[in-house]
Amino acid sequence: MIIRLLDKFIFLVLIGAISYFYYLQFPSFFDYEKCKTQLNEFGDFVGGTLNPVLSFFALVLLFQTYSMQRKELKSQRDELRANRYEFQKTTKAHENNVKLSALVIISQDDQKKIMANEAIITRHIKLMEAHDNGADIEDSIINYSHIQNTKAITDNVLLNSRLEIIKAEIQEILCDSGVDLSKMPLID
């Protein structure tokens, strides 16, 4: 508010000074015929003096505007570059999360299969122990159990090797994400 009052005061002082100068230059202002040539000369003087001054100020303001726009454009570019970098990091993190989720689901499914195969192997071992102890078990049941046992052992070897590959992929994704693996327990 003080600045507005100061601006108004300066404006009024400027108008008063111009009016006083004008009155001193043209004391017979209301007699147009008397001061016609003086008014023309004064108008030429004011126009010739003020036009270059106003043009200079306009040029200075134009350069200031250009400089301000250049700075703003640079800051916008920097901000856009930072946003793009953050977006890429977020996208990479999301991709890693999707991969990790898929790998965890696969590994859980593989672990369930391994447990089912271990149950088949245990049942086959008990059946063979019962047969060795003299239990009356048909040969077809023993042959079928032996086939299931062989398949279960083969599947477990394949599933365990696949689990090791999945574990390595999970570790690689976590390392790429910047996770400190020394502070994280891994699935054995």
FENHUMO-V426894 format. One record per residue. N is the residue number from 0. RES is the residue in three letters. PHI is phi in radians with two decimals (999 if undefined). Layout:
BEGIN
n->N res->RES phi->PHI
n->N res->RES phi->PHI
END
This chain:
BEGIN
n->0 res->MET phi->999
n->1 res->ILE phi->-1.13
n->2 res->ILE phi->-1.15
n->3 res->ARG phi->-1.12
n->4 res->LEU phi->-1.12
n->5 res->LEU phi->-1.12
n->6 res->ASP phi->-1.09
n->7 res->LYS phi->-1.12
n->8 res->PHE phi->-1.09
n->9 res->ILE phi->-1.09
n->10 res->PHE phi->-1.07
n->11 res->LEU phi->-1.15
n->12 res->VAL phi->-1.11
n->13 res->LEU phi->-1.13
n->14 res->ILE phi->-1.10
n->15 res->GLY phi->-1.11
n->16 res->ALA phi->-1.15
n->17 res->ILE phi->-1.15
n->18 res->SER phi->-1.12
n->19 res->TYR phi->-1.13
n->20 res->PHE phi->-1.09
n->21 res->TYR phi->-1.12
n->22 res->TYR phi->-1.14
n->23 res->LEU phi->-1.15
n->24 res->GLN phi->-1.31
n->25 res->PHE phi->-2.23
n->26 res->PRO phi->-1.16
n->27 res->SER phi->-1.82
n->28 res->PHE phi->-1.09
n->29 res->PHE phi->-1.39
n->30 res->ASP phi->-1.73
n->31 res->TYR phi->-1.13
n->32 res->GLU phi->-1.14
n->33 res->LYS phi->-1.27
n->34 res->CYS phi->-1.95
n->35 res->LYS phi->-1.05
n->36 res->THR phi->-1.22
n->37 res->GLN phi->-1.12
n->38 res->LEU phi->-1.12
n->39 res->ASN phi->-1.09
n->40 res->GLU phi->-1.12
n->41 res->PHE phi->-1.12
n->42 res->GLY phi->-1.07
n->43 res->ASP phi->-1.12
n->44 res->PHE phi->-1.08
n->45 res->VAL phi->-1.12
n->46 res->GLY phi->-1.11
n->47 res->GLY phi->-1.19
n->48 res->THR phi->-1.48
n->49 res->LEU phi->-1.31
n->50 res->ASN phi->-1.03
n->51 res->PRO phi->-1.14
n->52 res->VAL phi->-1.14
n->53 res->LEU phi->-1.12
n->54 res->SER phi->-1.11
n->55 res->PHE phi->-1.09
n->56 res->PHE phi->-1.10
n->57 res->ALA phi->-1.11
n->58 res->LEU phi->-1.16
n->59 res->VAL phi->-1.08
n->60 res->LEU phi->-1.11
n->61 res->LEU phi->-1.10
n->62 res->PHE phi->-1.14
n->63 res->GLN phi->-1.12
n->64 res->THR phi->-1.08
n->65 res->TYR phi->-1.07
n->66 res->SER phi->-1.13
n->67 res->MET phi->-1.12
n->68 res->GLN phi->-1.14
n->69 res->ARG phi->-1.12
n->70 res->LYS phi->-1.11
n->71 res->GLU phi->-1.09
n->72 res->LEU phi->-1.12
n->73 res->LYS phi->-1.12
n->74 res->SER phi->-1.15
n->75 res->GLN phi->-1.15
n->76 res->ARG phi->-1.10
n->77 res->ASP phi->-1.08
n->78 res->GLU phi->-1.15
n->79 res->LEU phi->-1.12
n->80 res->ARG phi->-1.10
n->81 res->ALA phi->-1.14
n->82 res->ASN phi->-1.11
n->83 res->ARG phi->-1.10
n->84 res->TYR phi->-1.10
n->85 res->GLU phi->-1.11
n->86 res->PHE phi->-1.12
n->87 res->GLN phi->-1.11
n->88 res->LYS phi->-1.11
n->89 res->THR phi->-1.13
n->90 res->THR phi->-1.09
n->91 res->LYS phi->-1.08
n->92 res->ALA phi->-1.09
n->93 res->HIS phi->-1.13
n->94 res->GLU phi->-1.04
n->95 res->ASN phi->-1.10
n->96 res->ASN phi->-1.11
n->97 res->VAL phi->-1.13
n->98 res->LYS phi->-1.07
n->99 res->LEU phi->-1.06
n->100 res->SER phi->-1.06
n->101 res->ALA phi->-1.11
n->102 res->LEU phi->-1.14
n->103 res->VAL phi->-1.14
n->104 res->ILE phi->-1.10
n->105 res->ILE phi->-1.10
n->106 res->SER phi->-1.16
n->107 res->GLN phi->-1.14
n->108 res->ASP phi->-1.13
n->109 res->ASP phi->-1.12
n->110 res->GLN phi->-1.14
n->111 res->LYS phi->-1.12
n->112 res->LYS phi->-1.12
n->113 res->ILE phi->-1.08
n->114 res->MET phi->-1.11
n->115 res->ALA phi->-1.13
n->116 res->ASN phi->-1.14
n->117 res->GLU phi->-1.13
n->118 res->ALA phi->-1.16
n->119 res->ILE phi->-1.12
n->120 res->ILE phi->-1.11
n->121 res->THR phi->-1.10
n->122 res->ARG phi->-1.10
n->123 res->HIS phi->-1.13
n->124 res->ILE phi->-1.10
n->125 res->LYS phi->-1.13
n->126 res->LEU phi->-1.12
n->127 res->MET phi->-1.19
n->128 res->GLU phi->-1.13
n->129 res->ALA phi->-1.16
n->130 res->HIS phi->-1.13
n->131 res->ASP phi->-1.17
n->132 res->ASN phi->-1.49
n->133 res->GLY phi->1.73
n->134 res->ALA phi->-1.24
n->135 res->ASP phi->-1.50
n->136 res->ILE phi->-2.17
n->137 res->GLU phi->-1.18
n->138 res->ASP phi->-1.15
n->139 res->SER phi->-1.16
n->140 res->ILE phi->-1.18
n->141 res->ILE phi->-1.15
n->142 res->ASN phi->-1.11
n->143 res->TYR phi->-1.08
n->144 res->SER phi->-1.12
n->145 res->HIS phi->-1.14
n->146 res->ILE phi->-1.11
n->147 res->GLN phi->-1.08
n->148 res->ASN phi->-1.10
n->149 res->THR phi->-1.08
n->150 res->LYS phi->-1.10
n->151 res->ALA phi->-1.12
n->152 res->ILE phi->-1.13
n->153 res->THR phi->-1.08
n->154 res->ASP phi->-1.05
n->155 res->ASN phi->-1.11
n->156 res->VAL phi->-1.09
n->157 res->LEU phi->-1.13
n->158 res->LEU phi->-1.15
n->159 res->ASN phi->-1.13
n->160 res->SER phi->-1.19
n->161 res->ARG phi->-1.14
n->162 res->LEU phi->-1.10
n->163 res->GLU phi->-1.13
n->164 res->ILE phi->-1.12
n->165 res->ILE phi->-1.11
n->166 res->LYS phi->-1.08
n->167 res->ALA phi->-1.14
n->168 res->GLU phi->-1.14
n->169 res->ILE phi->-1.09
n->170 res->GLN phi->-1.09
n->171 res->GLU phi->-1.13
n->172 res->ILE phi->-1.12
n->173 res->LEU phi->-1.14
n->174 res->CYS phi->-1.13
n->175 res->ASP phi->-1.10
n->176 res->SER phi->-1.43
n->177 res->GLY phi->1.51
n->178 res->VAL phi->-1.44
n->179 res->ASP phi->-1.42
n->180 res->LEU phi->-1.25
n->181 res->SER phi->-1.19
n->182 res->LYS phi->-1.74
n->183 res->MET phi->-2.14
n->184 res->PRO phi->-1.26
n->185 res->LEU phi->-1.79
n->186 res->ILE phi->-1.25
n->187 res->ASP phi->-1.74
END
